[in-house]
């Protein structure tokens, strides 16, 4: 049985299953919108104004202060991971080839071959942006989440930007590293000296200025650096390689 409530001009009765029966118990469906109900327009203060971005581009040259050590993830390592995921039988390990490992660790522009005559060596554009974003840790007022959205380091081809450096080919460097299991291993990687790279940076001038970006690059060049054994490397105490200064046109 329904619970009866004395209906007045401002009371509602509750029927079976707790449903509202309407005003004065007349059974009007109160779940329906009142036809006289209107939505008031938002005031000027409540309106959201989204302005278009003010996109601009400028070029800047990063001039290396310390040697740059590069280590591309090799195709051989990719195939080994792919084979493990597909449960393929493991191939027997042959003797290590230091020169082949060194060449495989090089980034080269499309159409070039590491070690070949006239090869155009490169680094990734994303590693430059990563250096800039990481530098926000030591800058007040520019959170990393904001910095990611207000500028882009533009790549040329394949996500790469070409390197200029002393000589025609990088030096093969041998380093002793400690693996996660605690054992020691050797790495053979290219090292560039007297290096530089010129990049184009696109930014939203409504949020950040070109001068601020140049200053951010200067901080990143000192505090973070680029590629392997850089100051803010996550592995080990950090090195001193890959640091750079900034030259504007």
ZAMARGU-4260 file (C-alpha; in steps of 0.2 Angstrom, whole numbers, plus 5000, padded with zeros to 4 digits):
<rodrens>
0) 5000/5000/5000 | 5006/5018/4996 | 5010/5029/5011 | 4997/5043/5011 | 5002/5061/5014
5) 4989/5075/5016 | 4991/5085/5001 | 4992/5103/5001 | 4995/5116/4988 | 5014/5113/4990
10) 5015/5094/4994 | 5017/5079/4984 | 5011/5061/4987 | 5022/5046/4985 | 5015/5031/4976
15) 5021/5013/4975 | 5039/5011/4972 | 5042/5028/4979 | 5037/5037/4963 | 5032/5055/4965
20) 5013/5056/4960 | 5013/5075/4957 | 5006/5090/4965 | 4990/5088/4976 | 4991/5069/4971
25) 4984/5072/4954 | 4997/5061/4946 | 5005/5074/4935 | 5022/5067/4928 | 5035/5078/4937
30) 5049/5070/4928 | 5045/5080/4912 | 5052/5097/4910 | 5040/5112/4914 | 5036/5119/4897
35) 5038/5136/4905 | 5056/5133/4910 | 5069/5143/4900 | 5088/5143/4901 | 5095/5160/4905
40) 5109/5166/4893 | 5126/5166/4901 | 5133/5183/4907 | 5148/5191/4899 | 5159/5185/4913
45) 5154/5167/4911 | 5158/5167/4892 | 5174/5158/4887 | 5184/5166/4874 | 5197/5155/4864
50) 5209/5165/4854 | 5219/5158/4839 | 5237/5154/4842 | 5250/5166/4836 | 5262/5154/4828
55) 5279/5160/4824 | 5295/5151/4819 | 5314/5156/4821 | 5330/5147/4819 | 5343/5144/4832
60) 5360/5135/4832 | 5366/5125/4847 | 5385/5125/4848 | 5393/5110/4857 | 5404/5113/4872
65) 5408/5095/4876 | 5408/5080/4865 | 5392/5073/4860 | 5389/5054/4862 | 5375/5046/4852
70) 5367/5029/4854 | 5353/5024/4842 | 5343/5009/4847 | 5350/4996/4834 | 5339/4986/4822
75) 5347/4970/4828 | 5341/4974/4846 | 5324/4977/4839 | 5323/4961/4830 | 5329/4952/4846
80) 5315/4959/4856 | 5302/4955/4842 | 5309/4937/4842 | 5307/4935/4861 | 5289/4942/4860
85) 5285/4930/4846 | 5293/4916/4855 | 5305/4912/4841 | 5320/4901/4845 | 5335/4912/4850
90) 5350/4913/4838 | 5367/4908/4845 | 5377/4923/4849 | 5393/4925/4839 | 5408/4936/4843
95) 5405/4954/4845 | 5409/4966/4831 | 5413/4983/4839 | 5414/4993/4823 | 5397/4986/4818
100) 5390/4991/4835 | 5397/5008/4833 | 5390/5011/4816 | 5373/5004/4821 | 5373/5017/4835
105) 5373/5032/4823 | 5359/5042/4817 | 5360/5046/4799 | 5349/5057/4787 | 5338/5047/4775
110) 5348/5041/4760 | 5365/5041/4770 | 5374/5026/4777 | 5384/5026/4793 | 5403/5025/4789
115) 5401/5028/4770 | 5408/5043/4761 | 5398/5059/4762 | 5387/5052/4776 | 5376/5065/4784
120) 5375/5061/4803 | 5361/5068/4813 | 5352/5068/4830 | 5333/5067/4834 | 5323/5083/4836
125) 5314/5076/4850 | 5330/5074/4861 | 5332/5093/4859 | 5314/5096/4865 | 5317/5084/4879
130) 5332/5093/4885 | 5322/5109/4885 | 5307/5101/4895 | 5318/5094/4908 | 5326/5111/4911
135) 5310/5117/4917 | 5313/5108/4933 | 5326/5122/4938 | 5315/5136/4931 | 5301/5145/4942
140) 5285/5149/4933 | 5286/5137/4918 | 5279/5120/4922 | 5284/5105/4911 | 5266/5102/4907
145) 5264/5119/4899 | 5281/5119/4891 | 5277/5103/4881 | 5262/5113/4873 | 5269/5130/4868
150) 5283/5126/4856 | 5290/5112/4844 | 5307/5108/4838 | 5305/5105/4819 | 5313/5090/4811
155) 5319/5089/4793 | 5316/5071/4788 | 5313/5056/4798 | 5312/5066/4814 | 5330/5070/4812
160) 5341/5086/4811 | 5358/5086/4803 | 5374/5088/4813 | 5390/5098/4809 | 5406/5092/4817
165) 5424/5091/4816 | 5430/5078/4803 | 5420/5067/4791 | 5415/5053/4803 | 5413/5052/4822
170) 5426/5044/4833 | 5422/5026/4839 | 5421/5027/4858 | 5422/5013/4870 | 5414/5014/4887
175) 5412/5002/4902 | 5394/5002/4909 | 5385/4993/4923 | 5370/4982/4918 | 5354/4982/4929
180) 5360/4965/4936 | 5376/4973/4942 | 5388/4965/4929 | 5399/4975/4918 | 5398/4977/4899
185) 5406/4987/4885 | 5397/4999/4873 | 5404/5006/4857 | 5396/5022/4852 | 5400/5037/4840
190) 5407/5053/4848 | 5406/5070/4839 | 5418/5084/4844 | 5416/5103/4840 | 5398/5099/4835
195) 5384/5111/4831 | 5366/5109/4825 | 5354/5122/4818 | 5335/5119/4821 | 5319/5128/4818
200) 5307/5131/4833 | 5289/5135/4831 | 5280/5143/4845 | 5264/5151/4851 | 5269/5169/4854
205) 5253/5172/4864 | 5260/5161/4878 | 5279/5162/4876 | 5292/5173/4867 | 5307/5169/4857
210) 5318/5177/4870 | 5311/5165/4883 | 5314/5150/4872 | 5332/5155/4869 | 5335/5157/4888
215) 5327/5140/4891 | 5339/5133/4878 | 5353/5141/4887 | 5348/5133/4904 | 5345/5116/4895
220) 5362/5117/4887 | 5370/5119/4904 | 5359/5109/4915 | 5354/5094/4904 | 5363/5092/4888
225) 5360/5080/4874 | 5361/5061/4872 | 5372/5049/4882 | 5382/5053/4898 | 5374/5070/4899
230) 5372/5080/4915 | 5354/5075/4919 | 5356/5057/4913 | 5345/5045/4923 | 5358/5031/4924
235) 5372/5035/4936 | 5377/5051/4943 | 5376/5060/4927 | 5391/5065/4915 | 5397/5081/4907
240) 5394/5076/4889 | 5382/5084/4876 | 5382/5102/4884 | 5379/5116/4872 | 5378/5135/4871
245) 5365/5145/4860 | 5369/5156/4845 | 5354/5165/4837 | 5354/5172/4819
</rodrens>
